[in-house]
Amino acid sequence: MGLFDKLFNKKEKVSPAHEEDWDFYFCNVEDIIGSFFVDLGLKQIAAQNDKPNLVWVSLKMNNPKPDGLSSEEEFDRLSAIEDRLQEFLSNKHKTLYAGRLTTNGYRNYYFYLGDPILHDKTISEALVAYPDYSYDFGMNEDENWKTYFEFLYPDPRQYQSIQNRKVVDNLEKGGDPLTKARPVDHWIYFKTENDRNTFLSKIKDLNFSIVDQRKINSRDGHPYSLQISRIDLVDYNSVDDYTLLLWELATESDGDYDGWETSIEKSGSV
């Protein structure tokens, strides 16, 4: 079982308050590579939460990779620390675990809670079982969950890349070796017909064909729909290249890129 397989297999719980949706992405943090692992599902309840305080715990890893990220060698131990820390804080303070950042030899955990009294004691109790690890922690008021939305949560481009990976993973799970080019359809929505035409002018030399364009009743203020298609490869790097370009061009045209779809092509299929 690989590192990311382990990572995804350990977070399948559903909270009473929201459906967890854990995913990861990479991003430079102060010019150093960082790996974010965040519960995207918390966005569903952030506006009506009763947990205005952010608690963070910064753990110094003992065996990081040369780039400062976590190693396969230390994975199981770090997972055990994370689970214990989450269990103690959740049981005693009803915390919501928002996510973590791994960078520069440290793993930083972020929790939201209501009453912060004795949270420091709880953290110490949780980590006393790991005396070979050094750590620091702190707390600050974050009523609007600024850390979650502006630091942990992916930006729109990163979010699109996450969605790309999910679709590619589903293709692979369906038995697709991802080696065959095939039609890939994309959906984009616009506020005005003129915005749609502007977008079409931007992609006129990119060999996309128009499958459908119409005005629909309602779609969050973007009623002018567009479906386009092109023959493309669907491995993760290829998909990121053309979908992120379409996302950028749609954004420039005041449009909303709504994702892509394709068929599963198994080995030997015609």
C-alpha positions in Angstrom: 0.0 0.0 0.0 1.5 3.4 -1.1 1.7 6.6 0.9 -1.3 8.2 -0.6 -3.4 5.0 -0.4 -2.7 4.9 3.3 -3.5 8.6 3.6 -6.9 8.3 1.9 -7.9 5.1 3.6 -7.6 6.6 7.1 -10.3 9.3 6.8 -13.6 7.7 5.9 -15.6 8.9 8.9 -18.8 11.0 8.6 -19.3 13.6 11.3 -22.8 14.2 12.7 -22.4 17.8 11.6 -21.0 17.5 8.1 -19.8 15.0 5.5 -16.0 14.9 5.6 -14.2 15.4 2.3 -10.4 15.0 2.9 -8.1 15.8 0.0 -4.5 17.0 -0.5 -2.6 19.4 -2.7 0.9 20.8 -2.9 1.8 24.5 -2.7 4.8 26.6 -1.9 4.7 28.2 1.6 7.1 31.0 1.9 9.0 29.6 -1.1 9.2 26.1 0.4 7.2 23.1 -0.8 4.3 22.2 1.4 1.7 19.5 1.4 -1.8 20.5 2.6 -4.3 17.9 3.7 -7.7 19.5 4.4 -11.3 18.7 5.1 -13.0 20.4 2.2 -16.4 19.4 3.6 -16.0 21.8 6.5 -17.0 24.6 4.1 -20.6 23.3 4.4 -20.8 24.4 8.1 -18.2 27.1 8.5 -20.8 29.9 8.3 -22.9 28.6 11.2 -20.3 27.1 13.4 -20.0 27.7 17.1 -16.2 27.2 17.3 -14.5 30.6 16.9 -11.1 29.6 18.3 -8.2 28.1 16.3 -5.7 25.8 18.0 -2.6 24.8 16.2 0.0 22.2 17.0 3.4 22.2 15.3 5.3 18.9 15.4 8.9 18.6 14.4 9.3 15.4 12.3 12.2 13.1 13.2 12.8 11.7 9.7 11.6 14.1 7.0 12.6 13.8 3.4 15.3 16.2 2.1 12.6 18.4 0.7 11.1 18.8 4.1 8.0 16.7 3.5 7.1 13.5 5.4 8.8 10.2 4.6 7.4 6.7 4.1 9.6 5.6 7.0 7.8 7.9 9.4 4.3 7.7 8.0 2.8 5.2 10.5 4.1 7.0 13.5 2.9 10.4 12.3 -0.5 8.9 11.6 -0.7 7.5 15.1 0.3 10.9 16.5 -2.4 12.6 14.4 -5.1 10.2 15.4 -4.2 10.5 19.1 -4.1 14.3 19.0 -7.4 14.4 17.2 -9.1 11.9 19.6 -8.0 13.7 22.7 -9.0 17.2 21.5 -12.3 15.9 20.0 -13.3 14.0 23.1 -12.5 16.7 25.6 -13.2 19.9 23.6 -15.5 18.9 20.8 -13.0 20.2 18.3 -13.3 20.1 14.5 -10.1 19.0 12.8 -9.7 21.3 9.8 -6.4 20.0 8.3 -2.7 20.0 8.4 0.3 21.4 6.6 3.6 19.5 6.2 6.5 21.6 5.3 10.2 22.4 6.1 10.5 19.4 8.4 7.3 20.1 10.5 3.8 18.9 10.5 1.3 21.5 11.6 -2.3 20.5 12.7 -5.2 22.9 12.9 -8.3 22.5 15.0 -11.4 24.7 15.7 -13.1 24.7 19.1 -15.5 26.6 21.3 -14.3 26.8 24.9 -10.5 26.7 24.9 -10.0 26.2 28.6 -7.3 23.6 29.4 -6.7 22.8 25.7 -3.0 23.1 26.5 -3.3 20.3 29.1 -5.1 18.1 26.6 -2.4 18.6 24.0 0.3 17.7 26.5 -1.7 14.6 27.6 -2.0 13.5 24.0 1.6 13.9 23.1 3.2 12.7 26.3 3.1 9.2 24.7 5.7 10.5 22.1 8.6 11.9 24.2 11.0 11.6 21.2 9.0 14.3 19.4 9.3 18.0 20.1 6.4 20.3 19.4 4.9 23.7 20.0 1.3 24.9 20.1 -0.8 28.0 20.3 -4.3 29.4 20.0 -5.9 32.5 18.5 -9.5 33.8 17.9 -10.6 33.1 14.4 -14.3 33.7 14.3 -14.5 33.9 10.5 -12.3 30.9 10.0 -9.8 33.0 8.1 -7.1 30.3 8.5 -9.3 27.7 7.0 -10.5 29.7 4.0 -7.4 31.8 3.3 -4.6 29.4 4.2 -5.8 25.7 4.3 -8.5 25.7 1.7 -7.2 25.5 -1.9 -7.6 28.4 -4.2 -9.8 28.0 -7.3 -7.0 26.8 -9.5 -5.8 24.3 -6.9 -9.4 23.1 -6.3 -9.8 22.5 -10.0 -6.7 20.4 -10.0 -8.0 18.4 -7.1 -11.2 17.7 -9.0 -9.2 16.6 -12.0 -7.3 14.1 -9.9 -10.6 12.7 -8.6 -11.9 12.1 -12.1 -8.6 10.5 -13.3 -8.6 8.3 -10.2 -12.1 7.1 -11.0 -11.1 6.3 -14.6 -8.2 4.2 -13.3 -10.5 2.4 -10.8 -12.7 1.6 -13.8 -9.8 -0.2 -15.4 -8.7 2.6 -17.7 -4.9 2.6 -18.3 -5.1 6.3 -19.4 -3.0 5.7 -22.5 -5.6 6.3 -25.2 -6.8 9.7 -26.4 -10.5 10.1 -26.5 -13.2 12.8 -26.7 -13.2 15.0 -23.6 -16.3 17.2 -23.0 -16.2 20.4 -21.0 -18.9 22.6 -19.6 -18.6 26.4 -19.0 -21.3 28.9 -17.9 -21.5 32.6 -18.5 -23.4 35.6 -17.2 -24.0 37.0 -20.7 -24.0 35.8 -24.3 -21.3 38.3 -25.0 -19.1 36.7 -22.3 -19.6 33.4 -23.9 -18.7 34.8 -27.3 -15.5 36.3 -25.8 -14.5 32.9 -24.5 -15.2 31.3 -27.8 -12.9 33.8 -29.5 -10.1 32.9 -27.0 -10.3 29.2 -27.9 -11.0 29.5 -31.6 -7.4 28.2 -32.5 -7.4 25.4 -29.9 -9.4 22.9 -32.0 -12.3 22.5 -29.7 -15.7 21.7 -31.3 -18.9 23.2 -29.9 -21.3 20.5 -28.8 -24.0 22.7 -27.4 -24.7 26.2 -26.4 -28.0 27.6 -25.0 -29.6 29.8 -22.4 -30.9 27.9 -19.4 -33.4 29.0 -16.7 -30.9 29.5 -13.9 -27.4 28.6 -12.8 -26.2 30.9 -10.0 -26.3 33.9 -12.3 -24.6 32.2 -15.2 -27.5 31.1 -17.5 -25.5 31.0 -20.8 -24.2 27.4 -21.1 -21.5 26.0 -23.4 -20.4 22.5 -24.0 -17.2 21.9 -26.0 -15.2 18.8 -26.9 -11.8 17.8 -28.1 -9.8 14.6 -28.5 -7.2 14.5 -25.7 -5.2 12.3 -23.4 -6.6 11.9 -19.9 -3.5 11.2 -17.7 -3.3 13.6 -14.8 -0.7 15.9 -16.2 -2.4 16.2 -19.6 -5.8 16.9 -18.0 -4.3 19.6 -15.8 -2.7 21.3 -18.8 -5.8 21.8 -20.8 -8.4 22.1 -18.1 -6.5 24.7 -16.2 -6.1 26.7 -19.4 -9.8 26.5 -20.0 -10.4 27.5 -16.4 -8.2 30.6 -16.8 -9.8 31.6 -20.1 -13.2 31.2 -18.6 -12.3 33.3 -15.6 -11.0 36.0 -17.9 -14.3 36.0 -19.7 -16.3 36.2 -16.4 -17.3 32.6 -16.9 -17.5 29.5 -14.6 -15.7 26.4 -15.7 -17.8 23.5 -14.4 -15.6 20.5 -15.2 -15.1 17.8 -17.7 -16.2 14.3 -18.6 -15.0 11.4 -20.7 -15.5 7.7 -21.3 -13.6 4.8 -19.7 -11.4 3.2 -22.3 -10.1 -0.2 -21.1 -7.1 -2.0 -22.6 -8.1 -3.6 -25.9 -11.2 -1.5 -26.4 -11.8 -0.1 -29.9 
